Amino acid sequence: MMKLQVRLFGRLGANLGSNVEFEFLEVPTIRKVIHALVQKDPSLESLLLKNNKLNHGTVLLVNGHIVDRSKSVLDLRLSTKDRVTVDRLGFLEIVGGG
């Protein structure tokens, strides 16, 4: 069994918290991580995916590097050493400042 930590920011972490740990029976992929997040909170699906790709406003990082938005990125294999971070940029969040 493989454990993977996922960090969530902004609205994505509102219901689940900022750190979520998942256990996978097989090697996890980005797609499996997103599926696991949606299973925990179904309202995240429309924020994370659109037309089987990462939603335009979703920022996903693996080990600090932003991943592209192609369908193939969803099949990127992850290891327990990988750090996955997910954020959602919305218009108000970008211009709102803080």
Biopython code that builds the backbone (N, CA, C, O; Angstrom):
import numpy as np
from Bio.PDB.StructureBuilder import StructureBuilder

atoms = [
    (1, "MET", "N", (0.838, -1.170, 0.000)),
    (1, "MET", "CA", (0.000, 0.000, 0.000)),
    (1, "MET", "C", (0.889, 1.241, 0.000)),
    (1, "MET", "O", (1.864, 1.315, 0.748)),
    (2, "MET", "N", (0.550, 2.204, -0.835)),
    (2, "MET", "CA", (1.340, 3.430, -0.961)),
    (2, "MET", "C", (0.564, 4.610, -0.375)),
    (2, "MET", "O", (-0.622, 4.784, -0.655)),
    (3, "LYS", "N", (1.240, 5.409, 0.432)),
    (3, "LYS", "CA", (0.639, 6.617, 0.988)),
    (3, "LYS", "C", (1.171, 7.821, 0.239)),
    (3, "LYS", "O", (2.343, 7.870, -0.135)),
    (4, "LEU", "N", (0.296, 8.792, 0.024)),
    (4, "LEU", "CA", (0.677, 10.002, -0.693)),
    (4, "LEU", "C", (0.013, 11.195, -0.012)),
    (4, "LEU", "O", (-1.190, 11.185, 0.247)),
    (5, "GLN", "N", (0.807, 12.216, 0.274)),
    (5, "GLN", "CA", (0.308, 13.453, 0.865)),
    (5, "GLN", "C", (-0.049, 14.436, -0.243)),
    (5, "GLN", "O", (0.706, 14.608, -1.200)),
    (6, "VAL", "N", (-1.211, 15.080, -0.104)),
    (6, "VAL", "CA", (-1.648, 16.097, -1.049)),
    (6, "VAL", "C", (-1.963, 17.361, -0.252)),
    (6, "VAL", "O", (-2.711, 17.329, 0.726)),
    (7, "ARG", "N", (-1.377, 18.469, -0.691)),
    (7, "ARG", "CA", (-1.645, 19.771, -0.056)),
    (7, "ARG", "C", (-2.678, 20.513, -0.887)),
    (7, "ARG", "O", (-2.566, 20.587, -2.111)),
    (8, "LEU", "N", (-3.674, 21.058, -0.225)),
    (8, "LEU", "CA", (-4.745, 21.785, -0.896)),
    (8, "LEU", "C", (-4.770, 23.224, -0.388)),
    (8, "LEU", "O", (-4.607, 23.473, 0.807)),
    (9, "PHE", "N", (-4.974, 24.160, -1.301)),
    (9, "PHE", "CA", (-5.027, 25.568, -0.937)),
    (9, "PHE", "C", (-6.341, 26.177, -1.400)),
    (9, "PHE", "O", (-7.038, 25.618, -2.247)),
    (10, "GLY", "N", (-6.664, 27.318, -0.839)),
    (10, "GLY", "CA", (-7.851, 28.070, -1.249)),
    (10, "GLY", "C", (-9.130, 27.290, -1.017)),
    (10, "GLY", "O", (-9.263, 26.560, -0.035)),
    (11, "ARG", "N", (-10.062, 27.455, -1.930)),
    (11, "ARG", "CA", (-11.374, 26.810, -1.819)),
    (11, "ARG", "C", (-11.272, 25.294, -1.820)),
    (11, "ARG", "O", (-12.145, 24.616, -1.278)),
    (12, "LEU", "N", (-10.223, 24.755, -2.418)),
    (12, "LEU", "CA", (-10.095, 23.301, -2.495)),
    (12, "LEU", "C", (-9.930, 22.674, -1.119)),
    (12, "LEU", "O", (-10.393, 21.558, -0.886)),
    (13, "GLY", "N", (-9.283, 23.373, -0.217)),
    (13, "GLY", "CA", (-9.056, 22.827, 1.107)),
    (13, "GLY", "C", (-10.128, 23.181, 2.117)),
    (13, "GLY", "O", (-10.024, 22.807, 3.285)),
    (14, "ALA", "N", (-11.162, 23.900, 1.684)),
    (14, "ALA", "CA", (-12.188, 24.368, 2.615)),
    (14, "ALA", "C", (-12.860, 23.217, 3.360)),
    (14, "ALA", "O", (-13.061, 23.311, 4.571)),
    (15, "ASN", "N", (-13.205, 22.150, 2.675)),
    (15, "ASN", "CA", (-13.915, 21.033, 3.306)),
    (15, "ASN", "C", (-12.985, 19.922, 3.769)),
    (15, "ASN", "O", (-13.311, 19.199, 4.710)),
    (16, "LEU", "N", (-11.842, 19.776, 3.127)),
    (16, "LEU", "CA", (-10.955, 18.646, 3.423)),
    (16, "LEU", "C", (-9.765, 19.017, 4.292)),
    (16, "LEU", "O", (-9.102, 18.137, 4.841)),
    (17, "GLY", "N", (-9.487, 20.291, 4.424)),
    (17, "GLY", "CA", (-8.300, 20.719, 5.147)),
    (17, "GLY", "C", (-7.146, 20.908, 4.182)),
    (17, "GLY", "O", (-7.255, 20.585, 2.999)),
    (18, "SER", "N", (-6.052, 21.425, 4.683)),
    (18, "SER", "CA", (-4.935, 21.761, 3.794)),
    (18, "SER", "C", (-4.015, 20.583, 3.492)),
    (18, "SER", "O", (-3.280, 20.616, 2.505)),
    (19, "ASN", "N", (-4.043, 19.549, 4.318)),
    (19, "ASN", "CA", (-3.229, 18.359, 4.070)),
    (19, "ASN", "C", (-4.106, 17.120, 4.113)),
    (19, "ASN", "O", (-4.787, 16.864, 5.106)),
    (20, "VAL", "N", (-4.086, 16.355, 3.033)),
    (20, "VAL", "CA", (-4.888, 15.139, 2.943)),
    (20, "VAL", "C", (-3.947, 13.991, 2.601)),
    (20, "VAL", "O", (-3.076, 14.134, 1.743)),
    (21, "GLU", "N", (-4.118, 12.871, 3.260)),
    (21, "GLU", "CA", (-3.297, 11.701, 2.962)),
    (21, "GLU", "C", (-4.184, 10.629, 2.343)),
    (21, "GLU", "O", (-5.282, 10.354, 2.827)),
    (22, "PHE", "N", (-3.691, 10.034, 1.270)),
    (22, "PHE", "CA", (-4.414, 8.965, 0.594)),
    (22, "PHE", "C", (-3.568, 7.705, 0.595)),
    (22, "PHE", "O", (-2.339, 7.769, 0.575)),
    (23, "GLU", "N", (-4.233, 6.564, 0.619)),
    (23, "GLU", "CA", (-3.562, 5.274, 0.486)),
    (23, "GLU", "C", (-4.032, 4.645, -0.818)),
    (23, "GLU", "O", (-5.228, 4.599, -1.105)),
    (24, "PHE", "N", (-3.083, 4.168, -1.595)),
    (24, "PHE", "CA", (-3.379, 3.546, -2.878)),
    (24, "PHE", "C", (-2.841, 2.118, -2.885)),
    (24, "PHE", "O", (-1.751, 1.856, -2.376)),
    (25, "LEU", "N", (-3.602, 1.205, -3.459)),
    (25, "LEU", "CA", (-3.161, -0.182, -3.565)),
    (25, "LEU", "C", (-2.098, -0.346, -4.643)),
    (25, "LEU", "O", (-1.251, -1.236, -4.559)),
    (26, "GLU", "N", (-2.145, 0.515, -5.654)),
    (26, "GLU", "CA", (-1.179, 0.456, -6.745)),
    (26, "GLU", "C", (-0.562, 1.832, -6.931)),
    (26, "GLU", "O", (-0.931, 2.778, -6.234)),
    (27, "VAL", "N", (0.360, 1.950, -7.850)),
    (27, "VAL", "CA", (1.058, 3.222, -8.081)),
    (27, "VAL", "C", (0.031, 4.311, -8.419)),
    (27, "VAL", "O", (-0.738, 4.169, -9.370)),
    (28, "PRO", "N", (0.023, 5.396, -7.637)),
    (28, "PRO", "CA", (-0.956, 6.454, -7.909)),
    (28, "PRO", "C", (-0.562, 7.296, -9.119)),
    (28, "PRO", "O", (0.614, 7.423, -9.459)),
    (29, "THR", "N", (-1.568, 7.856, -9.748)),
    (29, "THR", "CA", (-1.396, 8.811, -10.842)),
    (29, "THR", "C", (-2.140, 10.087, -10.455)),
    (29, "THR", "O", (-2.896, 10.105, -9.483)),
    (30, "ILE", "N", (-1.922, 11.138, -11.214)),
    (30, "ILE", "CA", (-2.662, 12.380, -10.986)),
    (30, "ILE", "C", (-4.162, 12.103, -11.076)),
    (30, "ILE", "O", (-4.934, 12.597, -10.255)),
    (31, "ARG", "N", (-4.574, 11.319, -12.066)),
    (31, "ARG", "CA", (-5.997, 10.980, -12.244)),
    (31, "ARG", "C", (-6.558, 10.315, -10.980)),
    (31, "ARG", "O", (-7.658, 10.645, -10.538)),
    (32, "LYS", "N", (-5.799, 9.380, -10.404)),
    (32, "LYS", "CA", (-6.258, 8.674, -9.206)),
    (32, "LYS", "C", (-6.326, 9.611, -8.008)),
    (32, "LYS", "O", (-7.220, 9.488, -7.170)),
    (33, "VAL", "N", (-5.395, 10.537, -7.925)),
    (33, "VAL", "CA", (-5.420, 11.512, -6.843)),
    (33, "VAL", "C", (-6.664, 12.394, -6.966)),
    (33, "VAL", "O", (-7.363, 12.626, -5.980)),
    (34, "ILE", "N", (-6.937, 12.883, -8.174)),
    (34, "ILE", "CA", (-8.120, 13.717, -8.394)),
    (34, "ILE", "C", (-9.385, 12.926, -8.083)),
    (34, "ILE", "O", (-10.302, 13.444, -7.446)),
    (35, "HIS", "N", (-9.437, 11.675, -8.529)),
    (35, "HIS", "CA", (-10.597, 10.822, -8.245)),
    (35, "HIS", "C", (-10.784, 10.658, -6.731)),
    (35, "HIS", "O", (-11.909, 10.720, -6.236)),
    (36, "ALA", "N", (-9.691, 10.452, -6.002)),
    (36, "ALA", "CA", (-9.756, 10.300, -4.546)),
    (36, "ALA", "C", (-10.249, 11.587, -3.886)),
    (36, "ALA", "O", (-11.038, 11.536, -2.942)),
    (37, "LEU", "N", (-9.791, 12.740, -4.376)),
    (37, "LEU", "CA", (-10.258, 14.023, -3.839)),
    (37, "LEU", "C", (-11.756, 14.194, -4.075)),
    (37, "LEU", "O", (-12.485, 14.624, -3.181)),
    (38, "VAL", "N", (-12.214, 13.855, -5.285)),
    (38, "VAL", "CA", (-13.633, 14.000, -5.629)),
    (38, "VAL", "C", (-14.485, 13.032, -4.808)),
    (38, "VAL", "O", (-15.611, 13.363, -4.436)),
    (39, "GLN", "N", (-13.962, 11.848, -4.526)),
    (39, "GLN", "CA", (-14.710, 10.909, -3.683)),
    (39, "GLN", "C", (-14.905, 11.480, -2.280)),
    (39, "GLN", "O", (-15.962, 11.294, -1.677)),
    (40, "LYS", "N", (-13.898, 12.170, -1.762)),
    (40, "LYS", "CA", (-14.004, 12.769, -0.432)),
    (40, "LYS", "C", (-14.912, 14.005, -0.435)),
    (40, "LYS", "O", (-15.609, 14.275, 0.543)),
    (41, "ASP", "N", (-14.895, 14.752, -1.548)),
    (41, "ASP", "CA", (-15.710, 15.963, -1.655)),
    (41, "ASP", "C", (-16.155, 16.132, -3.116)),
    (41, "ASP", "O", (-15.425, 16.716, -3.916)),
    (42, "PRO", "N", (-17.355, 15.621, -3.472)),
    (42, "PRO", "CA", (-17.830, 15.674, -4.862)),
    (42, "PRO", "C", (-17.903, 17.075, -5.461)),
    (42, "PRO", "O", (-17.868, 17.221, -6.683)),
    (43, "SER", "N", (-18.004, 18.110, -4.625)),
    (43, "SER", "CA", (-18.078, 19.470, -5.159)),
    (43, "SER", "C", (-16.768, 19.901, -5.825)),
    (43, "SER", "O", (-16.743, 20.900, -6.543)),
    (44, "LEU", "N", (-15.689, 19.163, -5.595)),
    (44, "LEU", "CA", (-14.395, 19.516, -6.190)),
    (44, "LEU", "C", (-14.286, 19.140, -7.665)),
    (44, "LEU", "O", (-13.430, 19.671, -8.372)),
    (45, "GLU", "N", (-15.140, 18.233, -8.140)),
    (45, "GLU", "CA", (-14.989, 17.744, -9.514)),
    (45, "GLU", "C", (-14.997, 18.870, -10.542)),
    (45, "GLU", "O", (-14.124, 18.922, -11.409)),
    (46, "SER", "N", (-15.969, 19.769, -10.454)),
    (46, "SER", "CA", (-16.045, 20.843, -11.456)),
    (46, "SER", "C", (-14.908, 21.852, -11.288)),
    (46, "SER", "O", (-14.571, 22.559, -12.238)),
    (47, "LEU", "N", (-14.321, 21.929, -10.110)),
    (47, "LEU", "CA", (-13.188, 22.830, -9.904)),
    (47, "LEU", "C", (-11.893, 22.244, -10.450)),
    (47, "LEU", "O", (-11.011, 22.981, -10.888)),
    (48, "LEU", "N", (-11.778, 20.913, -10.423)),
    (48, "LEU", "CA", (-10.535, 20.261, -10.815)),
    (48, "LEU", "C", (-10.484, 19.836, -12.275)),
    (48, "LEU", "O", (-9.430, 19.920, -12.906)),
    (49, "LEU", "N", (-11.620, 19.376, -12.823)),
    (49, "LEU", "CA", (-11.621, 18.817, -14.174)),
    (49, "LEU", "C", (-12.626, 19.504, -15.088)),
    (49, "LEU", "O", (-13.686, 19.955, -14.653)),
    (50, "LYS", "N", (-12.264, 19.570, -16.363)),
    (50, "LYS", "CA", (-13.177, 20.033, -17.402)),
    (50, "LYS", "C", (-12.792, 19.310, -18.687)),
    (50, "LYS", "O", (-11.646, 19.397, -19.130)),
    (51, "ASN", "N", (-13.735, 18.601, -19.281)),
    (51, "ASN", "CA", (-13.500, 17.834, -20.511)),
    (51, "ASN", "C", (-12.330, 16.863, -20.363)),
    (51, "ASN", "O", (-11.509, 16.719, -21.269)),
    (52, "ASN", "N", (-12.267, 16.203, -19.215)),
    (52, "ASN", "CA", (-11.244, 15.187, -18.942)),
    (52, "ASN", "C", (-9.815, 15.756, -18.942)),
    (52, "ASN", "O", (-8.854, 15.024, -19.180)),
    (53, "LYS", "N", (-9.683, 17.047, -18.678)),
    (53, "LYS", "CA", (-8.387, 17.716, -18.509)),
    (53, "LYS", "C", (-8.445, 18.497, -17.211)),
    (53, "LYS", "O", (-9.518, 18.690, -16.639)),
    (54, "LEU", "N", (-7.294, 18.944, -16.753)),
    (54, "LEU", "CA", (-7.300, 19.842, -15.602)),
    (54, "LEU", "C", (-8.060, 21.104, -15.967)),
    (54, "LEU", "O", (-7.864, 21.662, -17.047)),
    (55, "ASN", "N", (-8.918, 21.550, -15.081)),
    (55, "ASN", "CA", (-9.664, 22.777, -15.299)),
    (55, "ASN", "C", (-8.686, 23.934, -15.453)),
    (55, "ASN", "O", (-7.617, 23.937, -14.842)),
    (56, "HIS", "N", (-9.053, 24.908, -16.266)),
    (56, "HIS", "CA", (-8.154, 26.025, -16.574)),
    (56, "HIS", "C", (-7.650, 26.743, -15.323)),
    (56, "HIS", "O", (-6.498, 27.176, -15.282)),
    (57, "GLY", "N", (-8.491, 26.871, -14.314)),
    (57, "GLY", "CA", (-8.106, 27.591, -13.115)),
    (57, "GLY", "C", (-7.403, 26.739, -12.070)),
    (57, "GLY", "O", (-7.041, 27.242, -11.006)),
    (58, "THR", "N", (-7.206, 25.464, -12.356)),
    (58, "THR", "CA", (-6.547, 24.572, -11.411)),
    (58, "THR", "C", (-5.044, 24.606, -11.622)),
    (58, "THR", "O", (-4.556, 24.451, -12.742)),
    (59, "VAL", "N", (-4.324, 24.810, -10.545)),
    (59, "VAL", "CA", (-2.869, 24.790, -10.588)),
    (59, "VAL", "C", (-2.421, 23.559, -9.812)),
    (59, "VAL", "O", (-2.692, 23.435, -8.617)),
    (60, "LEU", "N", (-1.739, 22.658, -10.494)),
    (60, "LEU", "CA", (-1.281, 21.427, -9.872)),
    (60, "LEU", "C", (0.232, 21.365, -9.978)),
    (60, "LEU", "O", (0.802, 21.502, -11.061)),
    (61, "LEU", "N", (0.869, 21.158, -8.838)),
    (61, "LEU", "CA", (2.329, 21.073, -8.801)),
    (61, "LEU", "C", (2.744, 19.704, -8.283)),
    (61, "LEU", "O", (2.136, 19.165, -7.359)),
    (62, "VAL", "N", (3.773, 19.158, -8.884)),
    (62, "VAL", "CA", (4.402, 17.938, -8.391)),
    (62, "VAL", "C", (5.851, 18.300, -8.109)),
    (62, "VAL", "O", (6.599, 18.690, -9.006)),
    (63, "ASN", "N", (6.227, 18.165, -6.864)),
    (63, "ASN", "CA", (7.582, 18.528, -6.414)),
    (63, "ASN", "C", (7.935, 19.969, -6.764)),
    (63, "ASN", "O", (9.069, 20.270, -7.138)),
    (64, "GLY", "N", (6.945, 20.856, -6.638)),
    (64, "GLY", "CA", (7.176, 22.276, -6.863)),
    (64, "GLY", "C", (7.142, 22.719, -8.306)),
    (64, "GLY", "O", (7.350, 23.899, -8.587)),
    (65, "HIS", "N", (6.883, 21.800, -9.242)),
    (65, "HIS", "CA", (6.839, 22.137, -10.668)),
    (65, "HIS", "C", (5.403, 22.061, -11.174)),
    (65, "HIS", "O", (4.715, 21.063, -10.959)),
    (66, "ILE", "N", (4.957, 23.110, -11.842)),
    (66, "ILE", "CA", (3.605, 23.133, -12.388)),
    (66, "ILE", "C", (3.512, 22.107, -13.515)),
    (66, "ILE", "O", (4.377, 22.053, -14.389)),
    (67, "VAL", "N", (2.451, 21.292, -13.484)),
    (67, "VAL", "CA", (2.244, 20.299, -14.537)),
    (67, "VAL", "C", (1.380, 20.910, -15.636)),
    (67, "VAL", "O", (0.571, 21.801, -15.377)),
    (68, "ASP", "N", (1.558, 20.423, -16.866)),
    (68, "ASP", "CA", (0.791, 20.970, -17.985)),
    (68, "ASP", "C", (-0.657, 20.494, -17.904)),
    (68, "ASP", "O", (-1.008, 19.702, -17.030)),
    (69, "ARG", "N", (-1.479, 20.972, -18.805)),
    (69, "ARG", "CA", (-2.911, 20.688, -18.768)),
    (69, "ARG", "C", (-3.353, 19.624, -19.762)),
    (69, "ARG", "O", (-4.552, 19.478, -20.002)),
    (70, "SER", "N", (-2.437, 18.891, -20.336)),
    (70, "SER", "CA", (-2.824, 17.873, -21.312)),
    (70, "SER", "C", (-3.492, 16.693, -20.625)),
    (70, "SER", "O", (-3.329, 16.485, -19.423)),
    (71, "LYS", "N", (-4.240, 15.928, -21.397)),
    (71, "LYS", "CA", (-4.874, 14.729, -20.843)),
    (71, "LYS", "C", (-3.826, 13.745, -20.341)),
    (71, "LYS", "O", (-4.059, 13.036, -19.362)),
    (72, "SER", "N", (-2.675, 13.697, -21.004)),
    (72, "SER", "CA", (-1.643, 12.725, -20.628)),
    (72, "SER", "C", (-1.082, 12.993, -19.238)),
    (72, "SER", "O", (-0.594, 12.070, -18.585)),
    (73, "VAL", "N", (-1.142, 14.246, -18.769)),
    (73, "VAL", "CA", (-0.611, 14.536, -17.435)),
    (73, "VAL", "C", (-1.415, 13.815, -16.365)),
    (73, "VAL", "O", (-0.895, 13.521, -15.289)),
    (74, "LEU", "N", (-2.665, 13.531, -16.649)),
    (74, "LEU", "CA", (-3.489, 12.823, -15.674)),
    (74, "LEU", "C", (-2.965, 11.419, -15.404)),
    (74, "LEU", "O", (-3.253, 10.841, -14.355)),
    (75, "ASP", "N", (-2.206, 10.871, -16.330)),
    (75, "ASP", "CA", (-1.656, 9.525, -16.161)),
    (75, "ASP", "C", (-0.223, 9.534, -15.626)),
    (75, "ASP", "O", (0.430, 8.491, -15.585)),
    (76, "LEU", "N", (0.267, 10.702, -15.217)),
    (76, "LEU", "CA", (1.594, 10.819, -14.626)),
    (76, "LEU", "C", (1.660, 9.983, -13.357)),
    (76, "LEU", "O", (0.863, 10.167, -12.437)),
    (77, "ARG", "N", (2.612, 9.066, -13.317)),
    (77, "ARG", "CA", (2.771, 8.186, -12.163)),
    (77, "ARG", "C", (3.513, 8.910, -11.051)),
    (77, "ARG", "O", (4.471, 9.643, -11.295)),
    (78, "LEU", "N", (3.054, 8.690, -9.831)),
    (78, "LEU", "CA", (3.616, 9.366, -8.666)),
    (78, "LEU", "C", (4.240, 8.343, -7.727)),
    (78, "LEU", "O", (3.886, 7.164, -7.750)),
    (79, "SER", "N", (5.168, 8.805, -6.907)),
    (79, "SER", "CA", (5.742, 7.941, -5.874)),
    (79, "SER", "C", (5.425, 8.554, -4.512)),
    (79, "SER", "O", (4.970, 9.694, -4.423)),
    (80, "THR", "N", (5.668, 7.795, -3.471)),
    (80, "THR", "CA", (5.388, 8.288, -2.124)),
    (80, "THR", "C", (6.293, 9.468, -1.766)),
    (80, "THR", "O", (5.990, 10.212, -0.833)),
    (81, "LYS", "N", (7.381, 9.646, -2.482)),
    (81, "LYS", "CA", (8.287, 10.765, -2.235)),
    (81, "LYS", "C", (7.809, 12.052, -2.904)),
    (81, "LYS", "O", (8.280, 13.137, -2.562)),
    (82, "ASP", "N", (6.876, 11.941, -3.856)),
    (82, "ASP", "CA", (6.397, 13.121, -4.570)),
    (82, "ASP", "C", (5.533, 13.995, -3.664)),
    (82, "ASP", "O", (4.767, 13.502, -2.836)),
    (83, "ARG", "N", (5.679, 15.298, -3.848)),
    (83, "ARG", "CA", (4.857, 16.271, -3.143)),
    (83, "ARG", "C", (3.861, 16.846, -4.137)),
    (83, "ARG", "O", (4.247, 17.489, -5.114)),
    (84, "VAL", "N", (2.583, 16.612, -3.885)),
    (84, "VAL", "CA", (1.521, 17.083, -4.774)),
    (84, "VAL", "C", (0.809, 18.247, -4.090)),
    (84, "VAL", "O", (0.378, 18.144, -2.941)),
    (85, "THR", "N", (0.696, 19.350, -4.819)),
    (85, "THR", "CA", (0.020, 20.541, -4.315)),
    (85, "THR", "C", (-1.021, 20.952, -5.339)),
    (85, "THR", "O", (-0.747, 20.990, -6.538)),
    (86, "VAL", "N", (-2.232, 21.262, -4.852)),
    (86, "VAL", "CA", (-3.315, 21.658, -5.744)),
    (86, "VAL", "C", (-3.887, 22.974, -5.251)),
    (86, "VAL", "O", (-4.162, 23.140, -4.063)),
    (87, "ASP", "N", (-4.063, 23.912, -6.179)),
    (87, "ASP", "CA", (-4.654, 25.202, -5.856)),
    (87, "ASP", "C", (-5.623, 25.557, -6.965)),
    (87, "ASP", "O", (-5.594, 24.970, -8.047)),
    (88, "ARG", "N", (-6.458, 26.499, -6.690)),
    (88, "ARG", "CA", (-7.454, 26.942, -7.662)),
    (88, "ARG", "C", (-7.376, 28.448, -7.741)),
    (88, "ARG", "O", (-7.555, 29.140, -6.738)),
    (89, "LEU", "N", (-7.110, 28.960, -8.933)),
    (89, "LEU", "CA", (-7.052, 30.413, -9.112)),
    (89, "LEU", "C", (-8.348, 30.886, -9.737)),
    (89, "LEU", "O", (-8.738, 30.437, -10.814)),
    (90, "GLY", "N", (-8.998, 31.786, -9.055)),
    (90, "GLY", "CA", (-10.203, 32.402, -9.583)),
    (90, "GLY", "C", (-9.948, 33.874, -9.778)),
    (90, "GLY", "O", (-8.986, 34.412, -9.231)),
    (91, "PHE", "N", (-10.773, 34.527, -10.534)),
    (91, "PHE", "CA", (-10.576, 35.939, -10.843)),
    (91, "PHE", "C", (-10.462, 36.763, -9.563)),
    (91, "PHE", "O", (-9.565, 37.597, -9.442)),
    (92, "LEU", "N", (-11.357, 36.540, -8.618)),
    (92, "LEU", "CA", (-11.327, 37.343, -7.390)),
    (92, "LEU", "C", (-10.090, 37.031, -6.563)),
    (92, "LEU", "O", (-9.560, 37.917, -5.892)),
    (93, "GLU", "N", (-9.624, 35.793, -6.598)),
    (93, "GLU", "CA", (-8.442, 35.453, -5.848)),
    (93, "GLU", "C", (-7.197, 36.114, -6.439)),
    (93, "GLU", "O", (-6.281, 36.482, -5.704)),
    (94, "ILE", "N", (-7.161, 36.262, -7.746)),
    (94, "ILE", "CA", (-6.005, 36.859, -8.406)),
    (94, "ILE", "C", (-5.947, 38.367, -8.147)),
    (94, "ILE", "O", (-4.888, 38.894, -7.808)),
    (95, "VAL", "N", (-7.077, 39.065, -8.304)),
    (95, "VAL", "CA", (-7.071, 40.512, -8.181)),
    (95, "VAL", "C", (-7.353, 40.995, -6.765)),
    (95, "VAL", "O", (-7.193, 42.180, -6.472)),
    (96, "GLY", "N", (-7.776, 40.084, -5.879)),
    (96, "GLY", "CA", (-8.181, 40.477, -4.534)),
    (96, "GLY", "C", (-7.035, 40.912, -3.652)),
    (96, "GLY", "O", (-7.214, 41.735, -2.755)),
    (97, "GLY", "N", (-5.881, 40.375, -3.896)),
    (97, "GLY", "CA", (-4.740, 40.744, -3.059)),
    (97, "GLY", "C", (-4.912, 40.232, -1.651)),
    (97, "GLY", "O", (-5.711, 39.329, -1.402)),
    (98, "GLY", "N", (-4.170, 40.804, -0.735)),
    (98, "GLY", "CA", (-4.340, 40.334, 0.639)),
    (98, "GLY", "C", (-3.352, 40.985, 1.559)),
    (98, "GLY", "O", (-3.350, 40.706, 2.758)),
]
sb = StructureBuilder()
sb.init_structure("model")
sb.init_model(0)
sb.init_chain("A")
sb.init_seg("    ")
for serial, (resi, resn, name, xyz) in enumerate(atoms, 1):
    if name == "N":
        sb.init_residue(resn, " ", resi, " ")
    sb.init_atom(name, np.array(xyz, "f"), 0.0, 1.0, " ", f" {name:<3s}", serial, name[0])
structure = sb.get_structure()
